[in-house]
Amino acid sequence: MARSRLAAAARVAHWADASLGPGRDGATADGKATLSDATAERAAADLGLTAAQVRADWDTARLAGLVEVHGDSARPGWRLRAWDRDDSAVLRGWVALFDAWSLAHPEPADHEPAAVAEVVSAMPQVLSFLQLSAGPVPVEQLLDLLEQRVTELRTERCEIPYGPQPEPVEQPAPTDAPLAPLAPLLEWALHALASVGALTYDAAQATLTPLGSWAVWVKLEQICVAAQSPAGNIEVAAEEMLRGCAQLRPNAARAEYRAWLAARTVSSAVSELIDAARGDDALLRGLAFEALRVVGAPAEPDVRAVADEPTLRPYALLWLAEHDGIDPEDAHEVLTREEATWLWVDTAAAVTDHGEAPMLVRHLESAVQPTVPMLLDEVRAVGHPRTVQVLVALAAAHPDPALAKAVRRAAFQVHTGGN
């Protein structure tokens, strides 16, 4: 159903991918893949549509993430790239469209923006009621529910100022006047939700589609997952969340990542995780990319974008290799010898800061070099900023006096810049 709902948008997005952009015969005059009036007419002629249909499908493609617009330029989104091979990408695209329902249909022009915002905030409860009803619900009943929820939202926003208060002024007796003219706004909301395929609607009743019911269920499940997180973990920034997960077992940590992610948009969560990975703590770098594995395909463009940053490159390349289907046990083969050595030092730095001495000794076994002298030579050449500290800690931890002496010598040479 999601694929069918987005088929027209995907068709326009595929057309734009093939016809627009720098280096293609169909590029626009400024070399950017923008949907100008001329471009809309070209697409309409090529696809057998009207220009208005093309624009509508283009807007849907943008809301669903099939097309990503950056300033005046556009590029295919990851969901379009995965369209033919990944049903989950299609579902994610439709959920993105569902989340943007209030943008998919023009809002009434004669209503205050605050009233529109209240209705948008109240609609999740209306949708939950439709989902629980599992069938048609009279619009009149939905209107009653909407009015109740808007009243609750206004009550929740009511604040009492701090400090002395003036004497209360006698207010006129309340009337039975309606809270607000919410009926037109409910009609707009139902039309908008119907336009994205979440429900069917006529003047008398509304019914969630199977796709809409599934989406509401997913949203409720995300809320439940978020509620299971230990107190405070959802609210904190990525770095603090990762530190809180450092002592957890892998499965428990992944559950924490899912809860933290459920409370944020994908784009903001991925940005926070990558910023945390750029810090000085190597342990957080590794944990950040573990959390990005939980994000999955939506993180691909951001991970690919940081693959040229020396500090993040080995982690990003491993993430991309696993994302492309390479077995995690074989993913290290995508790294050069130098990248693998840099990652070995970075991981050793994490163990040095947060682990125990025996763990650092065991870490020797994960090096790609077949002998310790070869490892030391390549570690000295790789230029990791924590090399000296790692080698000093390894020398102190290793039980073999001869090997410990060689490691200390290597640490001294790195420190002094000698050979």
N, C-alpha and C positions, 0 to 999 in steps of 0.2 A: 504493500500500500504506500509506503514512504517513497519507494522508487517511482511508482506511478504518479504520485502527487508532485514530485520534483522533476518529472521527465521533461516538461517543457522548459523549465529553467536550466536543466542540464544541457538541453539541446542548444540553447542560446550561448551558454558558457563554453561548450565545445566549439561552437562556431567562432566565438571571439578568440579562443585559444589558437585556432587554426588560421584565422584571418588577420588578427591584429598583432601589434607589437613590433619593436625594432627588428629590422632584417627581413621582414616579410613583405611580400608585394602589396598586401592590403594595409600596410601601416598607415596610420593617420599622419597628417602633415607634420606634427610635432614629435613624431616617433613614439608616442605614448598610446597605450591601449585603452583609450577612453571611448565612451559611447556618445559620440557627438550626434547631431541631427543627421548628418550625412551617413554616419555609421549605422544608425538605426534604420535608415532607408535601405542601405545596402543589405543589412541582415534580413530585413523584411522581404526584399526581393529574392535573396538566396534561399530563405526558409519557407517562402509562401505564406507569410504572415503580414499583418499590418504593423506599421511602426509602433502603434500603441501597444499591441500585443508583445512586441519585442521589448519595449521598455518595461512592461509589467513583468515579463519573465526575467529580465535583467535584474530588476529590483528583488525578485524572489531569490535569484541566484546569489545576490549579495547578502541577503539576510540569512540564507542557508549556508554561507561559507563556501559555495562553489566558486565564487569569484571574490578575491580580496582586493579592495581599492586602497591605494596609498597615495594620498594627495590627488594628483591629476592622472595617475597611472593605475592600471589594473593588471592583475596576474591571476592565473588559475589557483584556486585554493587546494589544499591537500585532499579535500573530499572529492573534488573533481578528478584528481589524479587516481584516486582509489575507487572511483565510481564502479568500474566493471569487475573489480576483484574483491571488494570488501563491503558486504551488506551493512556492517556496523557503521561504516563511514556514511552510508546513505541515511541510516537511522539517526546518526548524530546530526546530519545536515537538516533533517526534518525537525528534530528537537530544537535546533537553533532557530529555525523558522517559527516553531511553536512559541519559543521564548520571546520572540520579537513580534507577537501577534498585534500588539498595539501600534506597531509601525506599518503593518501590512495593509491597513485600511484607514483612510483619512478620518481623523477624529472630528466630531462636530465643531464647526467654527464658532458657534454662538454660545459656548460654554466656557466657564472659567478654567484655566489650566489646573488650578488646585482641585477642582471637582473631578476633572479627568484623571488626575494623579490618584485621587482617592479611590476611584473605581478600578483603576489598574491594580492598586494595592489590594483591593478587596476581592478581585476575581479569583485568586487561587482557592479561596474558601468556597466560592460558587462552583468552581470546577470540581473540587473535592466532593461536594454534595452531589453533583451530577454523576461522578464516578461511583459513589456509594449507592445511588439510586438505581444504577444499572438499567436505565430505561428512560423513556420520555418524562420530562418534568415541565409542568405548566410555567410559562414565563411569569405569570403573576406570583407564583411561589418563589421563583428566583429573584424577583424584584423585592419581595419582603426580606429575603435573606441578604440581598445586597444592602438594603437600607440598614439592617441590623449591624452588618459588618462595618459600614461607613461610620455609623454612630460609635461603635467600639473604637475605631481608629481615632476619631476625634476626641474621645474620652481619654485614650491612652496618651494623646499629645498634650492634654491639659496639664499645666504646671503651675504651682503656687510659688510666687516670687519669695525670695528669702528676705527677712527683716520685717519691721512693723508694717501692718496693712491698714488702709483707711477703713472707716466704718462701712459696713455693707449698705448698699443702696437697695431699697425695696424694688424688686423687679415685677413687671406685670405678670399676671397669671399665665401659665403656659396654655397654648392652644393645641388643637389636634391637627394643625397644619402639617403637611408632609415635610420630611427632613430636607429634601431638595428635589428638584425635578430630575430624578435619577432614571426614569423610564427611558428617555432618549439615549442616555449614556449606556444603559444596559443593552439597548437595541444595537448601538454601535459596537459594543464589546462582543456581542454574540455574532454579529455580521463579520467582524474581524476574525474571530476564532473559526467561523465557518469558512472564511476565505483561505485559511491555511490548512483546512481539513481536519480540525480538531473536533468539530461537532456539526450536526445538521440543525437547521433552525427555520421555523416559520413564525407567524404572528402569535401562535398559541402555545408552542412548546419547543423545547430544545433537547437534543439527545447527543451524548458523546459518541463519536465514531470509535471503532475498535482501536484505531491509531491514537485518538485522543485519550481514550481510557488507559491505554498502555503508558502514554506520556505522563499522565497524572500519577499513575501508580509508581513510575520511576522517580518522580519528584518526591513523593511521599517516602519512598524507600531511602532516598538520599538524606532526607531530614532525619529519618530513624538512625541511619548510619552515623550521621554527624552527632546525634545525641548520645551515642555510645562512647564517644571519645572521653578520655579522662578530663576532669575539669580544667578549663583554661587553655587546652591545647588548640582548640578551634580558633580562639580569639587571637592567638599570638602570631608574630611574624614567622616567616619560614625558618630563619636561623634558629630561633628559640624552639620551634616545633621539632626541628631535626635533632637538636641537642636532647630534647625530651625523649626522642626515639632511639638514641644511641645505645641504650642498655637493654632494649627490647629484643626479643627473638624476632627473626625475619617475618613470620606470619603476623605477629602482633604489630610490628612496625608498619607493615603494609596496610593493616586495618586503620592505623592512625593516619597514614597518608591519605587513604580514601576518605576518611572523615574530614580531614583538613581541606582536601580538594573539593568536597561536596559543598562546603560553605563559601566557595569562591568561584568566580568566573575562570575559565581555563586560561585565558590570556594573562590575567593578573597573577594566578598561581604559578604559571610557568616562569614568568618574569621574576617573581620573588625567589623561586628555587634556583634559577640561573645566577641571580645576584648573590645568593648565599654560597653557591659553588665557586664564585670568583674570590671569596675571602681567603684568609690566611690559614684557616683550619682545614687540613686535608681530610679529616674525618667527615666534616660536613660536605665536602665536595663529593665524596663517594655516596653519602646518604642522599644528597640532592638528586643525583642521577638515578638512584634507586626509586625515589619518589617520582621522577620523570618517567620511569618505566611503568609506574601505575597509571600515569596520565595517558600513555600510549600515543597513538598516531597524531592526535592534535598537537603534540609537542614537537613534531618532526621539523617544521620550518624553523623554529627557534633553536633547536639543537643543531640543525645543519648550519645555521648562521654563526654559531660559536665554534665550529669545528676548526677554524683557523686561529683561534686564540691558544697560544702554547699551553697555558695552564689547564685549559679544558679539553684540548684536542683529543688526548687518548680516551677520556671518558665519553666524549661525543662520538668518536668513531666506533667504540664498542656498542654504545646505545644504538647507533644507526645500523650497525651490522646485525644486531639482534632484532631490530625492528624489521629489517629486510628478510628475516627468516633464517639467518645463520644460527646454528646451535650455539648457546652461550659458551659451551666448553671449547668451541672452535673459533669464537669471535675474535680472540686475541691475535689470530693470524692476519687480521687486517692492519695491525700495527707494524710499523717498521721497528727494527731492533732498537733504535734510539728512542722511539715513542714508548716502547715496552719498558725500557730501562727507566725512563722518566717516571712512568706510572709506578714502577717498583719502588722508586725512592719516595714518591708521594704517598703511597700506601704505607711504606715503612715509617714515614713521618707521622701518619695517623696512629700507627701502633705505638710509636715512641711517646706521643702525647697522651694517649688514652688507654693503651693496653699494658700488658705485663711483659717482662723480659723474655720468658719462654716463647711468647708469641712472636717476638722480633726474631729470635733464633730460627723458629720454624718458617718465618717468612723467607729465609734464604732459599728454601726449596722451591719457591714460586718463580725465581729468577729464570730468565730465558738462557742465560749464560751457563755453560756446562761446568765451569770451575769458578771458585771464588776469586782467584787472581784475575780472570777475564771479567768477572762482574765488577771488581774494584776498578779496573782500568776504564771500563765503559761508564760506570757511575761517576768517576772523576771527570769524564769528558762531557757528560750530558748537561751539566750546569744547573742542576736543580738548586734553588736557594737554601734548602734544608739539608744538603748533602753532608756537611760537617757534623751537624747534630745527630743525624741518623747513624753515621759511621761511628761516632763516639759512643752512642748508646748501644750499638751492636757489639762493639769491642768490649764494653763493660758487661754485656749480658752473655757473651759466648763462653762456653766452658773450656774450649780448646785454647791454651795459652798461646800457641804458635799462630793460630788463625787470628786470635784477638790482637796480637802484636802487629800482624800485617794490616789489619783493619785500622788500628790506631795510626800506623804509619801513613796509610792512605788519607785518613782524616787530616793529619798534619800537613800533608802535601797539598790537599785542597785548600786548607786554611791559609797556607803561606804562598800558594801559587807555584810551588816547586814541582819537580818531576820525581 
